[in-house]
Amino acid sequence: MLRIDSGRSNQYCDGLSRRSFVQLGVAGMASLGLSDVLRATNSAKKKSKSDISTILIWLDGGPSHIDLYDLKPEASLEVRGIWNPIRTNVPGFDITELFPKQAKIADKFSIVRSLHHDTGDHFAGAHRILTSKAMGVSGGNLPGKFPSLGAIATQQLGSKAKGIPSYVSVPIASSVGRVPGYFGGNWLGVEHDPFQTGGDPSKDDFKVKNLNLVSGLTIDRLEDRKHLLSKLDTIPRAMDHKGTFKAMDQFDHEAFEFVSGKRAREAFDISTENSKLRDQYGRNQWGQSTLLARRLVEAGARFVTVHLGGWDHHWDLESGMNRVLPKVDSLVSSLFIDLEQRGLLDTTIVMLCGEFSRTPKMNNGGNGGPPLSKRTPGRDHWGNAMFCLLGGGGIQGGRIVGSTDKNGRRPLDRPVEPQHIHATIYKAMGIDPELMLFDTIGRPTLVLDDPTPIHELL
């Protein structure tokens, strides 16, 4: 057997000096070059000093590109839909009339209009967007097969501040109902799953679970318990191939930092936020979750996801869009303005997308008859053309990347895949897009099959 030192464990996780080892069977080395092994080992050791954080606003269920950021006013009625485009403060950059607030700040973000992965399966689409990989995941094969963008970013970079979790989901890490689903660390280990706040940040009684000491437990008693656990730590960890001990170390460390310091409690306490600013984000779960995400990156979190569910509009698209798009308009515009005013926009990437888009042609709403009948039409699943909003953290604003054909069915030029979005995020965060990591059997694995970022945005 060949033993390869894969470097110190992440300093944020346990702060200890023990090293982890990966064992590679000689038979498994046949398909690997020594350069691949050394490169992966070096990747495990190398840690960036990047100051960049990312907020991913996840539109779970699949938002329609034609109704949000890629309108087709010249198309037939069943394609162009119900709403008209409006001009923004950037010439040639039109968006839906339901986004008047974003129209005033379009110079702060860009839209990739030619994103595609060509599947209309919720689970396959979510896995591809969140991990960049297909790997056979679908509605008939649900388990995640690869670490998520957030898990890899935080595994590489760690938290920016002691006592603040590196990877957080507000209020939940849910992809198509799977928790943490394709947001998770998968074979990187459960220690790289996001910390989930739970609850509703818009409620007066909102509290983050597991953040306070139980009744009767003091800091002194907690210190004694931590010392006792360290003395009991005698089980041979080299035999723990699944990484359970490493995960337990991180959980113990994070729990101790949470309850023994006030930094996390203050960051999660949204009730202390300016009332006028809370109004601007929107006094609803979506708006307040986004505001909480800003508080967390300001406090030192590296990657924060915000879950906005309910985008599977197969019917009654009109009422659905009229209900949710004004909320999205308020929270997106407020987030960019807020980050800029606090001097955080240059160090915070904002990403907005879902697992796929919706069909260019509207359906009949499930009532029979032609498209648009009975005023309850919707759009079905579509992965051949979709959008992704990106801005902040060194990503150029006011730009449109790619285009779709006249009916929004497919990219017309500059096609972009999920891996190119990931490469752009990695590059902006100071992570090498050609990163290799060891998988569960010790095989050096490329994080991205194509590590080419979207150069127009960098």
C-alpha positions in Angstrom: 0.0 0.0 0.0 1.1 3.5 -0.7 0.4 6.1 1.9 0.0 9.7 0.9 0.0 12.6 3.3 -2.9 14.7 2.3 -2.1 17.6 4.6 -3.3 19.0 7.8 -7.0 19.0 8.4 -8.7 22.4 7.9 -7.6 24.7 10.8 -11.2 25.8 11.2 -12.4 22.3 11.8 -10.4 21.2 14.8 -7.3 23.4 15.1 -5.3 20.2 15.8 -1.9 19.1 14.3 -2.9 15.5 13.5 -2.5 14.6 9.8 -4.9 12.6 7.7 -3.6 9.8 5.5 -5.1 8.4 2.3 -4.2 4.8 1.4 -4.1 3.9 -2.3 -4.1 0.3 -3.3 -1.4 -0.6 -5.8 -4.0 -1.9 -8.2 -5.8 1.5 -8.2 -2.5 3.2 -9.2 -2.5 1.6 -12.6 -4.8 4.3 -14.1 -3.1 7.2 -12.2 0.0 9.1 -13.1 2.4 10.2 -10.3 1.7 13.8 -11.3 -2.0 13.3 -10.6 -1.3 12.0 -7.1 1.1 14.7 -6.3 -1.2 17.4 -7.7 -4.1 16.2 -5.6 -1.9 16.0 -2.5 -0.7 19.5 -3.1 -4.3 20.7 -3.5 -5.1 19.2 -0.1 -2.3 21.1 1.5 -2.7 24.5 -0.3 -5.1 26.9 1.3 -6.0 30.2 -0.2 -6.0 33.4 1.8 -9.0 34.8 -0.2 -11.3 37.3 1.4 -14.2 36.4 -0.9 -17.5 35.0 0.3 -20.5 33.8 -1.7 -24.2 34.1 -1.2 -26.2 31.6 -3.3 -29.9 32.4 -3.6 -31.5 29.2 -4.7 -34.8 29.3 -6.6 -35.9 25.8 -5.8 -38.2 24.3 -8.4 -37.0 26.1 -11.5 -37.6 29.7 -12.5 -38.6 30.7 -16.1 -35.8 32.5 -17.9 -38.3 34.0 -20.4 -40.4 35.6 -17.6 -37.4 37.0 -15.6 -34.2 37.9 -17.4 -34.5 36.8 -21.0 -37.8 38.1 -22.3 -38.9 37.6 -25.9 -41.3 40.4 -26.7 -41.2 39.7 -30.4 -42.2 36.0 -30.0 -45.8 34.6 -30.3 -48.1 35.2 -27.4 -47.8 31.6 -26.0 -44.0 32.1 -25.9 -43.5 35.7 -24.8 -46.0 35.3 -22.0 -47.7 37.9 -19.9 -45.1 40.5 -18.9 -43.2 43.1 -20.9 -39.5 43.9 -20.6 -38.3 47.2 -19.1 -35.0 49.0 -19.6 -32.4 49.0 -16.9 -29.6 51.5 -16.2 -27.4 49.5 -18.6 -28.2 50.0 -22.3 -29.5 46.8 -24.0 -30.0 45.0 -20.7 -33.7 44.5 -20.3 -35.5 42.5 -17.6 -39.1 41.8 -16.6 -41.4 44.7 -15.6 -41.8 43.0 -12.3 -38.2 43.8 -11.5 -38.2 47.7 -11.4 -35.8 47.9 -8.4 -33.2 45.6 -10.0 -33.6 47.7 -13.2 -32.0 50.6 -11.3 -28.9 48.6 -10.3 -28.3 46.3 -13.3 -24.8 47.7 -13.5 -24.0 45.8 -10.3 -24.8 42.3 -11.6 -24.6 40.3 -14.9 -26.8 37.7 -16.4 -25.7 34.5 -18.1 -28.5 33.8 -20.6 -26.9 30.9 -22.4 -26.6 28.5 -19.5 -27.8 24.9 -20.2 -27.5 21.3 -19.0 -30.2 19.8 -21.2 -32.2 17.9 -18.6 -35.8 18.5 -17.4 -35.4 16.2 -14.3 -35.5 18.2 -11.1 -33.0 16.0 -9.3 -30.6 15.7 -12.3 -30.8 19.4 -12.8 -30.1 20.3 -9.2 -27.2 17.9 -9.0 -25.7 19.4 -12.2 -26.1 23.0 -11.1 -24.9 22.5 -7.5 -22.0 20.0 -8.2 -21.4 20.6 -11.9 -21.6 16.8 -12.4 -24.3 14.6 -14.0 -23.1 11.1 -12.7 -26.5 9.5 -13.4 -28.4 11.3 -10.7 -32.1 11.6 -11.6 -35.6 11.1 -10.1 -34.9 7.3 -10.2 -31.4 7.7 -8.7 -31.6 10.3 -6.0 -28.4 10.2 -3.8 -25.8 12.9 -4.4 -22.6 11.6 -6.1 -20.3 14.6 -5.7 -19.5 17.4 -3.2 -21.4 20.7 -3.8 -19.9 24.0 -4.9 -20.3 25.3 -1.3 -18.8 22.3 0.3 -15.7 22.4 -1.9 -15.3 26.2 -1.5 -15.5 26.0 2.3 -13.3 22.8 2.5 -10.7 24.7 0.6 -11.0 28.1 2.4 -12.6 27.6 5.8 -14.3 30.3 7.7 -13.1 33.9 7.7 -13.6 34.3 11.5 -13.3 32.1 14.5 -16.7 31.0 16.0 -18.6 31.5 12.7 -19.5 28.4 10.7 -17.9 28.4 7.2 -20.9 27.0 5.4 -24.5 28.0 6.3 -27.9 27.5 4.8 -30.8 29.8 5.6 -33.2 28.6 6.7 -32.6 25.1 5.2 -30.4 23.4 2.7 -33.0 21.8 0.4 -32.7 20.8 -3.2 -35.9 19.4 -4.6 -36.9 18.4 -1.1 -33.7 16.6 -0.3 -31.9 17.9 2.8 -29.0 18.7 2.6 -29.3 17.1 -0.7 -27.0 18.3 -3.4 -25.8 21.1 -1.2 -24.0 18.6 1.0 -20.3 17.5 1.2 -21.0 14.0 0.0 -17.7 12.1 0.0 -15.9 15.0 1.5 -17.7 14.1 4.7 -20.6 15.3 6.7 -18.4 17.9 8.3 -18.7 19.8 5.0 -22.5 19.9 5.0 -23.9 23.3 5.7 -25.1 24.4 9.1 -28.8 25.0 8.8 -30.5 27.7 10.8 -34.1 26.4 10.6 -37.0 28.6 11.5 -38.3 31.7 9.8 -36.1 34.8 10.2 -39.1 37.0 9.6 -40.8 35.8 12.8 -40.3 37.7 16.1 -39.5 34.5 17.9 -36.8 33.4 15.4 -34.0 31.5 17.1 -31.2 29.4 15.6 -31.2 25.9 16.8 -28.2 24.5 18.8 -26.8 28.0 19.4 -27.5 28.4 23.1 -26.4 26.5 26.2 -29.0 24.1 27.7 -30.3 25.0 31.1 -27.8 24.4 33.9 -24.8 24.1 31.6 -22.2 26.7 32.2 -19.1 27.6 30.1 -16.9 26.1 32.9 -18.7 22.8 32.8 -18.5 22.8 29.0 -14.7 23.3 29.2 -14.5 20.4 31.7 -16.5 18.2 29.3 -14.3 19.1 26.4 -11.2 18.2 28.4 -12.8 14.8 29.4 -13.6 14.0 25.8 -10.0 14.7 24.7 -8.8 12.2 27.3 -11.2 9.5 26.1 -10.0 9.9 22.5 -8.0 6.7 22.4 -9.7 4.7 19.6 -7.3 4.1 16.6 -8.4 6.7 14.1 -6.4 5.2 11.3 -9.0 2.5 11.1 -11.8 5.1 10.6 -12.0 5.0 6.8 -15.4 6.8 6.7 -14.0 9.9 8.4 -16.5 9.7 11.3 -14.0 10.9 13.9 -13.0 13.9 11.8 -16.6 14.9 11.5 -17.1 14.5 15.2 -14.1 16.7 15.9 -15.5 19.4 13.7 -19.0 19.2 15.2 -17.6 19.3 18.8 -15.3 22.2 17.9 -18.1 24.2 16.2 -20.5 23.5 19.0 -18.0 24.8 21.5 -17.2 27.9 19.5 -20.9 28.6 19.1 -21.9 28.4 22.7 -18.7 29.8 24.3 -18.5 32.9 22.2 -20.9 35.6 21.3 -19.9 36.3 17.7 -22.2 33.7 16.1 -25.1 34.6 18.4 -24.8 38.2 17.4 -24.5 37.4 13.7 -27.6 35.2 13.8 -29.6 37.7 15.9 -31.5 39.5 13.0 -33.7 41.3 15.5 -30.9 43.8 16.1 -30.9 44.9 12.5 -32.1 48.3 11.4 -35.9 48.3 11.0 -35.9 50.4 7.8 -33.4 48.0 6.2 -35.5 45.0 7.2 -38.4 46.6 5.4 -36.4 47.2 2.3 -35.4 43.5 2.1 -39.0 42.6 2.7 -40.8 41.5 5.9 -41.2 37.9 4.7 -39.1 34.7 5.0 -37.3 35.2 1.7 -36.3 38.8 2.4 -35.2 38.3 6.0 -33.3 35.1 5.1 -31.4 37.1 2.5 -30.7 39.8 5.1 -29.5 37.2 7.5 -27.1 35.8 4.8 -25.6 39.3 4.5 -25.1 39.4 8.3 -23.4 36.1 8.2 -20.9 36.9 5.5 -20.2 40.2 7.2 -19.4 38.2 10.4 -17.1 35.8 8.6 -19.1 33.0 6.9 -17.5 31.8 3.7 -20.5 30.4 1.8 -24.2 31.0 2.6 -27.2 29.6 0.7 -30.7 31.1 0.9 -33.6 28.8 0.1 -36.5 30.3 -1.9 -38.9 27.5 -2.7 -42.0 27.1 -4.8 -41.0 27.7 -8.4 -42.5 24.6 -10.1 -45.2 26.6 -12.0 -46.8 24.1 -14.2 -50.0 26.1 -14.1 -51.3 29.4 -12.9 -48.0 31.1 -13.8 -49.5 34.6 -13.7 -50.5 34.5 -10.0 -47.4 32.7 -9.1 -45.0 35.2 -10.7 -47.1 38.2 -9.5 -46.7 36.8 -5.9 -43.0 35.9 -5.9 -41.2 38.2 -8.3 -41.7 41.5 -6.3 -40.2 39.7 -3.3 -37.2 38.6 -5.3 -36.9 42.2 -6.7 -36.7 43.7 -3.2 -34.3 41.2 -1.7 -31.9 41.1 -4.7 -31.8 44.9 -5.1 -31.5 45.5 -1.4 -28.7 42.9 -1.0 -26.5 44.6 -3.7 -27.1 48.1 -2.3 -26.6 46.9 1.2 -23.3 45.1 0.4 -22.0 48.1 -1.5 -22.9 50.6 1.3 -21.1 48.4 3.8 -18.0 48.0 1.7 -18.7 44.3 1.2 -19.6 44.1 -2.5 -16.0 43.7 -3.6 -15.6 40.7 -1.3 -19.1 39.0 -1.7 -20.3 37.1 -4.7 -24.0 37.0 -5.2 -25.4 34.1 -7.3 -29.1 33.6 -8.2 -30.4 30.5 -10.0 -32.5 27.3 -9.8 -32.1 23.8 -11.1 -33.5 24.5 -14.5 -35.9 26.8 -16.4 -39.4 26.4 -17.8 -40.6 25.6 -21.3 -40.6 28.5 -23.8 -44.1 27.7 -24.9 -46.8 28.1 -22.2 -49.2 25.2 -21.7 -53.0 25.1 -21.3 -52.9 25.1 -17.5 -54.1 21.5 -17.2 -57.6 22.4 -18.4 -57.5 21.1 -21.9 -57.7 23.3 -25.0 -55.0 25.5 -26.6 -52.1 27.3 -24.8 -53.2 30.2 -22.6 -56.7 28.8 -22.2 -58.8 29.5 -19.1 -56.2 32.0 -17.8 -54.3 29.4 -15.8 -51.4 28.4 -18.1 -48.0 27.6 -16.8 -44.6 26.4 -18.1 -43.1 22.9 -17.8 -39.5 21.7 -17.1 -36.8 22.9 -19.4 -33.0 22.5 -19.1 -31.9 23.4 -22.6 -31.8 27.2 -21.8 -31.7 28.9 -18.4 -30.2 31.9 -16.6 -27.8 32.6 -13.8 -27.3 36.0 -12.1 -23.8 36.8 -10.9 -22.3 39.9 -9.3 -19.9 41.2 -6.7 -16.7 39.7 -5.4 -14.7 40.9 -8.5 -17.3 39.6 -11.0 -18.1 42.3 -13.6 -21.6 43.8 -13.5 -23.8 45.2 -16.3 -23.0 42.4 -18.7 -25.0 39.9 -20.7 -23.2 36.6 -21.4 -24.6 34.7 -24.4 -28.1 34.7 -25.9 -30.9 32.3 -26.8 -32.7 31.8 -30.0 -35.8 33.9 -30.9 -38.1 31.6 -28.8 -35.7 31.0 -25.9 -35.4 27.3 -26.6 -31.6 26.9 -26.8 -28.4 29.0 -26.6 -27.8 30.9 -29.8 -24.2 31.9 -29.0 -21.7 31.5 -26.1 -23.2 28.3 -24.6 -22.3 28.0 -20.9 -22.5 24.8 -18.7 -22.7 24.6 -14.9 -19.0 23.7 -14.6 -18.2 27.1 -16.2 -20.3 28.9 -13.6 -18.4 26.9 -10.9 -15.0 27.7 -12.5 -15.9 31.4 -12.4 -16.9 31.3 -8.7 -13.8 29.3 -7.8 -11.6 31.7 -9.7 -13.2 34.8 -8.1 -12.8 33.1 -4.6 -9.1 32.4 -5.2 -9.5 28.6 -5.7 -7.8 26.9 -8.6 -10.5 25.7 -11.0 -8.2 22.8 -11.9 -8.4 21.6 -8.3 -8.1 17.9 -7.6 -9.3 16.2 -4.5 -9.1 12.6 -3.2 -12.4 10.7 -3.4 -13.5 7.9 -1.0 -11.1 5.3 -2.5 -8.1 7.6 -2.6 -8.4 8.5 -6.3 -7.3 12.0 -7.4 -10.5 13.5 -8.8 -10.9 16.7 -10.8 -13.5 19.0 -9.3 -14.4 20.3 -12.8 -14.2 18.4 -16.0 -13.7 21.7 -17.9 -12.1 24.3 -15.6 -12.7 27.3 -18.0 -14.2 30.3 -16.3 -16.5 32.8 -18.0 -13.7 35.3 -18.8 -16.0 38.1 -19.7 -17.1 38.3 -16.1 -13.6 38.4 -14.5 
